[in-house]
Amino acid sequence: MSAFRYLIIKEMKQFNSNRFMPVVLVLLPVVLMLFVPLLANMEIRNVRLTIVDHDRSGTSARLVDRISRSDYFRSAGTCDTYSRAMDMMGMGRTDIIMEIPAGMEKRTGRGEQVEIFIAANAVNSTKGSIGGGYLSSIVSDFSAELAADSGTMSAMPLKVTPRFRYNPHLDYKLFMVPAMMIVVIILIGGFFATMSIVTEKETGTIEQINVSPVRKRDFIFSKVVFYGFLGIIAFTLAFLIGHFVYGLAPHGGLPELYVGAILFLIFMAGFGLLISNYSDTLLQSVFLMLFFVLIFMLMSGIFTPVSSMETWAQYLTWFLPTTYFVNILRAVCLKGSQFQDLTFNYVMLAVFAILINIVAIVTYKKQR
């Protein structure tokens, strides 16, 4: 423990002696959180749709068939009750629910107006709003056909009532702010840890560690702890900006938020150290880290829905820890999810964090 304490002190002194890194620690989350959510905008496809058909008539079957032939939607199954469909939405298995009321065919046949209820998952406000708009348009076109068939063009028999869940005002910034918080952790936790060992290699101080009685485990853990702590500082700063500037609040609770952040930071710090073990220069380590960071950010659902990717790419996301942290952060902040709702994601993050740090310790070459 004495050696570990002195290693932490060494990391603090090295960090404070660097003019660049303390500035980046503060400036990076501020710039990303203040500007990117205001400028970013994304387009989606393959919206997952669940249908609750209480009518089970020929008319409802025609409507479902019309929707299934659209390129914008793919079926996420059918449910007998709206509550079961909402459970699927809460677990992230569907994006939009359409509820067809009982007696629709009879009522439209009598010239009465029928209300079609649509509930959209607006955690991704763009996906919710565009998907809800597409679905409303299809129902409206179908309603016009029914009116034309009955000869009553003045009255539209079907009325659509959309409702957007988890983000009722379709504020796209509430989708982007958690994404920027994740990017902050990736950049601070990953790049800082990567540069620490490589910088010591270039300055020659790593040789003193190699010939000292310090164990590899203590050396790697000291860097994981220190740069994980810096990541928590940056994450907290990003969260405060998200809360006070954009109104983002962790409806599920701060413990759920920070446990996920700590596990992901442990992974990123360990991954950065693993990269540095195989890098001889700072430039080499930055390029290697940048390659993997782009994969983490582009293939884990941070900016674009995983469901919009190719099928093979969706399978690859299972092996990216970023995917599980994205699920945790958005579910806690927007859905109000708690530990029991996200157990699988926490377990997977912990497994990735442990494995990557074991590999980092084993691959670090220390001369005794």
N, C-alpha and C positions, 0 to 999 in steps of 0.2 A: 504493500500500500504506500510505503514511503517513496519508492521509485515511481509509482504511478502518479503521486501528487507532484513530484518534481517534473515529471513529463508534462503534466497539465500546465505548470508554471512556465515551462520552456515554450509551449505552444502559445501561451498568452504573450510572452515577451516577443516572440517572433512575429506574431500578428500585429502587435502595437508598433513594432519597428518598421512595418511596411506602410508606406504612405497611401498605397492604392487600395488595399483590401478593406480597411475600415470605412472608407468613403463609399465603396461599392456596396458594402453591407447595408448602408442606410439609403443610398441613392437608388439602387436597383429596385427594391420593392416600391418606393415612392413613385418612380417614373412609370413602372409597369402598371401599378394599380390606378394611377390618376389618368393615364392617357389611353392605354390599350382598350379597356372596356368601352370607352366612348367612340373608338374608331373601328373596332372589329365588327364584321357582319358575315354570317355564314348562310349557305343554302343547303337544304336537306332533301332526301328522297327515301323511298321504302318505309313509309310510316306504318307501324304495326297497329292493326285495327281489330278490336274485339266487338262482336255484335251480340246484343241481348235481345232476342226476338220473342216477344210475348204473344205476337199475333199468329205466327206460323201459318200463314196463308199464302195463296198464290201471288198476291201483290207484294207481300214482304219478301218472298223468294225472288221476285223480279228485281226488287230494289237491291237486295244483297248481291244478286248476280251482276247488276249494273256496276256496283262498287268494285266487285272482285275483278272486273275486266279493266279497271283503271290501272295505269302504270304507277300511280302515286302510292298505292296501298298494297300491303301484303297481310294476309290473314294471320292473326294471333290466336285464332280459335273462337269458339262461341261459349257463352255462359247462360245458365238458366236464370240467374238473378243478377241485378246490378251490383249488389254487395260483393259477390264473388268476382265480378269484373274489376271492381275497385281494388280488391285484394291483389289481383294480378298487376294493376297499375302501380300499386304501392311497392310491389316487389320488382318493378322495372321490366315486366314481361309484355306490356302493351303500352302504346302511346295514346290511343284514342278509343273511347267507348261510344258506341251508338246504340241507344235503347229504342226499340220499336214497341209502341204500346199495344196492348191487346185490343182487338176489335177494329184495327186500322182499316182492313178491307171493307168491312160493313159500313163504317162511318164515312169513308171516302165515296163509297157507292151511293150513299144518301146525300152526298154533296156537303158533308160536314168537314170542318178543318181539323186535322190531326197534328199533334205536336210530336216531332221527332227530337229526342233529347241526345245531345252530343257532349261528352266530357273529354277534354283534352288535357294530357299531362303537360303542363306549361313550365316544368323545371327547365327544359329547353324551350324558351318562349318562341323562338323561330319555328321549331318543329311543331309546336302546339298550334300556333296561329296559322301557319301555312297549311298544315294538315287539316285543321278544323275548317279553314276556308275552302280547301279542295272538296272536302266531304259535304259541306253545305251547298256548294255549287252543284255537285252531282245529285243531291236530294232535290234541289230546286228544279233542275232539268227534268228529273223523273216526275216531280209534281206537276210540271207543265204538261208532260205527256198524259198524265192521268186526267188533268183538266180538259185537254183536247179530246181524249177518248170519250169523256162524259158529255162533251159539248158545252161545258161551263167554263169558258176561258177567263171569265172575270174573277173567279175565285180559285185560289191555289189550295188544294186539299191538304197539303203537307206543310207544316210550319216547323222550322228548325230552331231549336233553342240550345246554342253552345254554351259550355261552361269550362273555364280553363282552371285546372287544378294546380295547386302548389305555387303558381305564379299568376294570379288572377288578372293582373294588369299587363301581362305579356311584356315585361320589362327585360329586354335582352341583356342588359347590364348585369342582372342577377344570375344569368347563366355564365357570363364571361368573368365576373369577379372571382368565383371559386377557381376557375381555370388559371387566372393570373396568380392566385395564391399557390397553386401547385407548381407553376413555372418558377416562382421565387424559391421554393424549396429545392427544386431540381438544380437551379443555377448556383444557389448559395451552398447547399449541402454537398452537391456533387463536385462542382468546379473548385471550390475552396479546398476540399480534401485532396483532390487530384493534384492541385498545384503545390500543396504543402510538402509532400515527399520529393517531388521533382525539383522544387526549389532547393531543398536540402542537398539533393544530389549535385546540382549545379554549383552551389556554394561550397560544397565539401563537408558540411557539418554532419552529413549522414554517416561519414566514416567514423566519427566519434561514437555514434550510436552503435555501429556495427561491431566495434571492438570493446564496447562496454558490457557489463553483466546484465543489462536490461533485457528482459525477455521479449520475444517478438509479440506475444499476446498483449503485454502491457503497452508496448509501443503503438500497436495498431489501435487498441482500445482507447488510449489517451487521445488520439486524433479523432476517433469516432465520437467520443464524448464531447470534445471541445468544439468540433465543427458542427456536431449535432446541436449543441447549445447555441452557436451562432445562427444556425438555421431556425431554431425556435424564436430567437429575437427577431429575425427577418419575417418569419411567419406571423408573429404577433403584430408587428408593425403593419404588415399587409392586411391582417384581419381588422385592425383598428381603422385603417383607411376605408376598407370595404364597409365597415359598420357605420362610421360617421359620415362618409361621403355618399355612399350608395344605399345605405339603409339595410345592409345584409345582416341578419341575426341568426345565430345557431339555434334554431327552434328545438333541436334535439338535445342541446346542452354542450357546454364547453368541454367536459371530460371526454365525451365521444370524439370531439373535434381534435383535441390535443393528443389523445392516445394514438389516433390514426396518423397525425403529423409526426409524432416521435418515432413510430415504427417506420414510416416512410423515410424520415431523415436518417435513421440508422442504416437503412438499406442504401440510400444515396451516398452517405459517407463511406460505407464499406465498398460500394461499387467504384467510387472515385479513387480510393486507395488501391483497389485491384488494378485499375487502369494505370496508376502511377508506378506500380510494381513492374510493369512491362514498358515503361517509357523512360528514356534517358534524357530528354530535353523537355522544356516547358511547352514548346510549340507542338511537339509530337503528342504530348498528353492532351493538350487542348483540342487538337484535331480528332483524336480518338474519342474523347469525351463528347465532342460535338456530334459525332456520328451517332452515338447511342442516344444522346439527348433528343435528337430529331426523331428517332424511332419512338422514344418514350412519349413525346408530345403529339406526334401525328397519328399514332396507331392505338391510343388508349382511350379515345373519346373525350379528350380535353377540349378540343375545338369543334370536332365534327362527330356526330353520332356513330357509334360502332356499327349499328344496324345498317348504315348507309355504305359500309365497306363491302368488298368482295367477300364471299363465304370463307375462302382460305385465310384472308386477313383477319376475319372475326375469330377464327380458331387461334391465331397467333396472339391475340390480345390476352388470352388466358395466361400466357407466360410472361406478361408484363406487369410488374407490381403497380405501375402507375394506374392501370385499369381499376384496381381495387381501391386505391386511394381516391380516385375520381368518384367512384360510387359512394364512398364514405362521406366525402366532403359535401357533395351536392345533396345527398340524402339527409344529412344532419342539418345543413343550412336551410334547405328549401322544404323538405318533407317533414322534418321533425323526427327523423328516425333515431332509435336508441341502440344500445349495444346488442340487445337480443335480436334486433332486426338485421344487423350487419355482421353477425358472428363469423360467417364464412369469409368476408372480406378482411376482417381483423386477423383471422387465423392465417390466411394466405400471405398477408403483409408480414406477419411475424416469421413465417417459414422462409420467405425470401430474405428478410433481414438477417436471420441467423445463418442461412446457407452462404450468403455472399460474404459475410464477415469471416466465416470459417475459411473460405477459399482465399480471402485476402491475407489472412494470417499464414496459411500454408504456403502461399506463393511468394511471400516476402522473403528475400534471400538475405539472411544476416550471418555475418562471419563472427564466430566466437573466438 
